[in-house]
Amino acid sequence: MNADGSFSATVTAIPGQRLTITATDVVGRATLRSLGSTYGTTSSYLSNPAVASNDLNYRARRIASDGSVTVVGSGSLYGAAVPTSNKLLFFRQSAPGVPQVATFAGGGVQDVKVSAGWAYVTGDRLGTIDLSDPALTTHLATNSDPCGRETSLVLSGQYAFTSEVDCNQDGRVHIYDVGTPTTPVWVRSQGVAGFGGLTYRGLVALGTQYVIGLSPDKPGGSGHDLIVMDRSNINTLTKAVDFDIPSFDALDGVVDGNMLYVAGGDGGVAIVDMTFPTAPVVKSIINTPGIARGIAIGGVNEIVVADAGGPGLTVIDVTDKSHPVITGTQKLTGNIVDVDVVGKWIYVAGENRFHTVVRP
């Protein structure tokens, strides 16, 4: 034990078991505290500049998986001016420690999503990559190159929506038809905020009618954490609501049914009821041990958070939306930025490492 009373100890446990600690003082008074749960078997693999063909700008900051292939790319730290890389690492589940390196033809990678055997990637432009293609060739939208980097991406139906930074900064989104992934087609671009000084750090789809832009920007001192866009008519997006979560900075989000879970950095995680998309209701905000940068649905009534500066991964039971409870953490090395979940597998990007956590 250290002079300040702190200590470290190794405990043998089965993944999923709850851990508690009992402290007893000199007069025999005891108190019991929960330590959460061990959460699963963890494996870590190098995902650093040396692995990415010695690209010194590469960092593992964006991650997406379909359970067979996991794509790990670079990206910003949600607005921080950091160099980005055009390298992508493709980790196959069959040989996770030996990734294939691909060069994205659309510039420095900003975001990546995986769906139906394809990787959808944003950088200076949008591109698609067939996961079964041995050459991992990029298919760019060639009919237009909208201004600015495209920093976040969401797929909704046959369309991909990306957010723009650098140019207009008016809550602008670019819309692509990706119904034929080999030939993505730019459809149009539109500023939705109605004012300047705002870009989206994340985009999420709400059903088939809405896309939600997430932003920590506060032009004029006013917050605009959620801008809900009605995308019923692709040719005319409509701002359904502009919603501020008090004392919060929206960075990333995920939707489960009518509930939106928002990672807000030092502000923790906000749970927002989107039953009526034009009238969001904040059910609760829960602080996490670290900095909540990324978020994913972990299972029924469960979310997992990429919790930088803390344990790395934090698990929250959201059965009671008004009173969420942290049920477990997993210590992961590195500067944790992003997380994705497929079944019992949790995939985590940690700048120089790619982690998998397999739950029992």
C-alpha positions in Angstrom: 0.0 0.0 0.0 1.2 3.5 -0.8 1.6 6.3 1.6 -1.7 7.9 0.4 -3.6 4.7 0.9 -3.7 3.7 -2.7 -2.8 0.3 -3.9 -2.9 -2.0 -7.0 -3.9 -5.6 -7.0 -4.5 -8.3 -9.6 -7.7 -10.3 -9.3 -8.6 -13.5 -11.2 -12.1 -13.3 -12.6 -14.3 -14.6 -15.3 -15.4 -12.1 -17.9 -18.8 -10.7 -17.0 -18.4 -11.2 -13.2 -19.1 -8.2 -11.0 -16.3 -7.0 -8.8 -16.6 -5.4 -5.4 -14.2 -4.1 -2.8 -14.8 -4.0 1.0 -12.9 -1.5 3.0 -12.6 -1.9 6.8 -11.2 0.8 9.1 -9.3 0.3 12.4 -12.4 0.1 14.5 -14.1 -2.5 12.3 -16.5 -0.3 10.3 -16.8 -1.7 6.8 -18.2 -0.4 3.5 -18.8 -2.1 0.2 -18.2 -0.5 -3.2 -18.9 -1.8 -6.7 -16.0 -1.8 -9.2 -18.3 -2.7 -12.1 -17.6 -5.8 -14.1 -14.8 -7.5 -16.0 -16.1 -7.2 -19.5 -14.4 -9.7 -21.7 -11.3 -11.1 -23.2 -9.2 -8.3 -24.7 -6.8 -8.5 -27.6 -4.7 -5.6 -28.9 -3.0 -5.2 -32.3 -0.6 -2.6 -33.6 -2.4 0.0 -35.7 0.3 2.7 -35.9 2.3 4.6 -38.6 4.8 1.7 -39.0 1.9 -0.7 -39.8 0.3 1.9 -42.2 3.3 1.7 -44.6 5.3 4.1 -42.5 2.8 6.9 -42.9 3.8 9.2 -40.0 0.4 10.9 -40.0 -1.6 7.7 -39.5 -3.5 7.3 -36.2 -6.3 4.8 -35.5 -9.2 7.2 -34.8 -12.1 5.8 -36.8 -13.3 2.2 -36.8 -16.1 0.3 -38.4 -16.8 -3.5 -38.7 -19.2 -6.0 -40.0 -17.8 -8.8 -37.8 -15.7 -10.2 -40.6 -13.7 -7.2 -41.6 -12.8 -4.3 -39.5 -11.6 -1.0 -41.1 -9.5 1.3 -39.1 -8.6 4.8 -40.4 -7.4 8.2 -39.4 -9.5 11.2 -38.7 -9.6 14.3 -36.5 -10.0 14.4 -32.8 -13.4 15.9 -33.4 -12.4 19.3 -34.5 -8.8 19.4 -33.3 -6.4 20.4 -36.1 -4.3 17.3 -36.5 -2.7 15.7 -39.6 -4.7 13.0 -41.3 -3.6 10.0 -43.4 -5.0 8.5 -46.6 -4.1 5.0 -45.3 -6.7 2.4 -44.2 -6.0 -0.8 -42.3 -8.3 -3.8 -43.1 -8.2 -6.4 -40.2 -9.7 -9.7 -41.2 -11.3 -11.7 -38.4 -9.5 -14.8 -39.6 -6.0 -13.1 -39.1 -6.6 -10.0 -37.0 -2.9 -9.3 -36.4 -2.0 -9.0 -40.1 -3.9 -6.1 -41.6 -4.0 -5.2 -45.3 -3.0 -1.6 -46.0 -4.9 0.3 -48.6 -4.5 3.9 -49.9 -7.8 5.8 -50.0 -7.9 7.8 -53.2 -10.1 10.5 -51.7 -7.5 12.2 -49.5 -7.0 12.2 -45.8 -9.5 9.8 -44.1 -12.1 11.5 -41.9 -14.7 8.8 -41.3 -15.6 5.3 -42.3 -18.7 3.1 -42.2 -19.1 -0.6 -43.2 -22.3 -1.9 -44.7 -23.3 -5.0 -46.9 -19.7 -5.8 -47.8 -18.6 -2.3 -48.6 -16.6 0.4 -46.8 -17.8 3.9 -47.2 -15.1 6.5 -46.6 -15.0 10.2 -46.4 -11.9 12.5 -46.8 -11.6 15.3 -49.2 -14.1 13.3 -51.2 -16.5 10.3 -50.7 -15.4 6.9 -51.9 -16.4 3.3 -51.6 -14.3 0.1 -51.3 -15.5 -3.5 -51.9 -14.3 -5.5 -49.0 -13.9 -8.6 -51.2 -11.7 -6.8 -53.7 -8.1 -8.1 -53.3 -6.8 -4.7 -54.5 -9.2 -2.7 -52.2 -9.7 -0.2 -55.0 -11.4 3.2 -54.2 -14.5 4.1 -56.2 -14.9 7.9 -56.0 -17.9 10.0 -56.8 -16.5 11.5 -60.0 -19.3 13.8 -61.0 -18.5 16.4 -58.4 -15.9 17.3 -55.8 -17.8 19.5 -53.2 -15.7 22.1 -51.4 -14.1 21.2 -48.1 -13.2 18.1 -46.1 -16.1 15.7 -45.4 -15.7 15.0 -41.7 -18.5 12.6 -40.8 -20.7 10.1 -42.7 -24.0 8.4 -42.2 -25.8 5.9 -44.5 -29.6 6.2 -44.8 -31.4 4.1 -47.4 -29.7 4.4 -50.8 -28.1 7.7 -49.7 -24.9 8.7 -47.9 -24.9 12.0 -46.1 -21.6 13.7 -45.2 -20.8 16.9 -43.3 -18.6 19.7 -44.7 -15.9 21.7 -42.9 -13.5 24.4 -44.1 -15.8 26.2 -46.6 -19.3 27.3 -45.8 -19.6 26.2 -42.2 -23.4 26.6 -42.3 -24.3 23.1 -41.2 -23.7 21.9 -44.8 -24.3 18.3 -45.8 -23.4 16.6 -49.1 -25.8 14.0 -50.4 -24.7 11.0 -52.5 -26.6 8.2 -54.1 -24.8 5.0 -53.2 -27.5 2.6 -54.4 -24.8 1.2 -56.7 -21.7 1.2 -54.5 -19.3 0.9 -57.5 -20.5 4.2 -58.8 -21.4 6.7 -56.0 -23.1 9.8 -57.4 -23.1 13.2 -55.8 -26.7 14.5 -55.8 -26.4 17.9 -54.2 -25.2 19.9 -51.2 -27.1 22.1 -48.8 -26.5 24.3 -45.7 -29.2 23.4 -43.2 -28.3 25.4 -40.1 -29.4 28.7 -41.6 -26.4 30.6 -40.1 -22.6 30.4 -40.1 -20.0 29.1 -37.8 -21.3 25.5 -37.4 -20.1 22.1 -38.7 -21.2 18.7 -37.7 -18.8 16.3 -35.8 -21.2 13.4 -36.3 -24.3 12.4 -38.3 -26.8 9.8 -37.3 -30.0 8.5 -39.0 -33.3 8.5 -37.2 -35.6 6.1 -39.0 -36.0 6.7 -42.7 -37.1 10.3 -42.5 -34.5 12.2 -40.4 -30.8 12.8 -40.2 -29.4 14.4 -37.1 -26.3 16.6 -37.1 -24.3 16.7 -33.9 -22.1 19.7 -33.1 -20.3 21.2 -30.2 -20.0 24.6 -32.0 -21.6 27.6 -30.3 -21.7 30.5 -32.8 -22.8 33.6 -31.0 -22.6 31.8 -27.7 -25.6 29.6 -28.4 -25.4 25.8 -28.4 -26.7 23.7 -31.4 -26.0 20.2 -30.2 -28.7 18.6 -32.4 -29.9 19.8 -35.7 -32.6 17.5 -36.9 -33.0 17.4 -40.7 -36.1 16.1 -42.5 -34.7 14.2 -45.5 -38.0 13.1 -46.9 -37.3 15.2 -50.0 -33.6 14.8 -50.9 -33.9 17.8 -53.2 -35.0 20.1 -50.3 -33.7 19.2 -46.8 -35.7 20.9 -44.0 -34.5 21.8 -40.6 -37.0 20.2 -38.2 -35.5 21.5 -35.0 -32.3 23.1 -33.6 -31.8 21.8 -30.1 -29.3 22.7 -27.4 -28.4 20.2 -24.6 -27.4 22.6 -21.7 -23.8 22.6 -20.7 -23.0 19.9 -23.2 -20.8 19.5 -26.4 -22.2 16.9 -28.8 -19.4 14.9 -30.6 -20.8 11.5 -31.6 -24.2 9.7 -31.3 -26.1 6.5 -31.9 -29.8 5.8 -32.3 -31.6 2.8 -30.8 -35.3 2.9 -31.6 -36.5 6.3 -30.5 -33.6 7.0 -28.2 -30.5 9.0 -29.2 -27.4 8.5 -27.1 -24.9 11.3 -27.4 -21.2 11.3 -26.4 -20.2 14.7 -25.1 -16.6 14.6 -24.2 -16.1 15.9 -20.7 -19.9 16.3 -20.4 -20.4 12.5 -20.4 -23.3 10.9 -22.2 -26.8 12.4 -22.8 -29.9 10.3 -23.4 -32.4 12.1 -25.6 -35.9 10.9 -26.3 -36.6 11.4 -30.0 -40.1 10.0 -30.1 -41.2 13.3 -31.5 -38.3 14.4 -33.6 -39.4 18.1 -33.6 -39.4 18.1 -29.8 -36.4 16.2 -28.3 -36.5 15.5 -24.5 -33.3 15.0 -22.5 -34.0 12.1 -20.2 -30.7 12.2 -18.4 -27.0 12.9 -18.6 -24.5 10.6 -17.0 -20.8 11.4 -16.5 -18.2 8.8 -17.4 -14.8 8.2 -15.9 -13.0 9.5 -18.9 -13.8 11.7 -22.0 -16.7 10.3 -23.9 -15.6 10.5 -27.6 -17.4 7.6 -29.3 -20.5 5.6 -28.6 -22.2 2.4 -29.9 -25.1 0.2 -29.0 -23.7 -2.7 -27.0 -26.9 -4.8 -26.7 -30.4 -4.6 -25.4 -30.6 -1.5 -23.1 -26.8 -1.2 -23.1 -24.4 1.3 -24.6 -20.6 1.3 -24.8 -18.5 4.4 -24.7 -15.0 5.1 -26.1 -13.8 6.8 -22.9 -10.4 8.5 -23.4 -8.3 9.3 -20.4 -10.2 6.9 -18.2 -10.6 3.2 -18.5 -10.8 3.2 -22.2 -14.2 1.5 -22.5 -17.2 2.2 -20.3 -20.4 0.1 -20.3 -23.7 1.7 -19.3 -27.1 0.0 -18.6 -29.8 2.3 -20.0 -32.8 0.2 -19.0 -34.1 3.2 -17.0 -33.4 6.1 -19.4 -33.8 8.6 -16.5 -31.3 6.8 -14.3 -28.6 5.0 -16.4 -26.0 3.0 -14.5 -22.3 2.3 -15.3 -22.1 -1.5 -15.1 -18.6 -2.1 -16.2 -15.3 -0.8 -17.6 -12.4 -2.3 -19.5 -8.9 -0.9 -19.2 -7.5 -0.3 -22.7 -4.1 1.2 -23.6 -3.8 4.2 -25.9 -5.8 7.4 -26.6 -9.2 5.8 -27.2 -11.3 7.6 -29.8 -13.9 5.4 -31.4 -15.9 2.2 -30.9 -18.1 -0.1 -32.9 -20.0 -3.3 -31.8 -21.1 -6.4 -33.8 -22.7 -9.1 -31.7 -20.5 -9.9 -28.7 -17.5 -8.3 -30.3 -16.5 -4.7 -29.4 -14.0 -3.0 -31.7 -12.0 0.0 -30.4 -9.7 2.5 -32.0 -6.9 3.7 -29.8 -4.6 5.8 -32.0 -1.7 3.4 -32.1 -3.6 0.2 -31.4 -6.8 -1.6 -32.5 -8.5 -3.5 -29.6 -11.1 -6.2 -29.6 -13.1 -7.1 -26.5 -15.1 -10.3 -26.7 -17.9 -10.6 -24.2 -19.0 -14.0 -22.8 
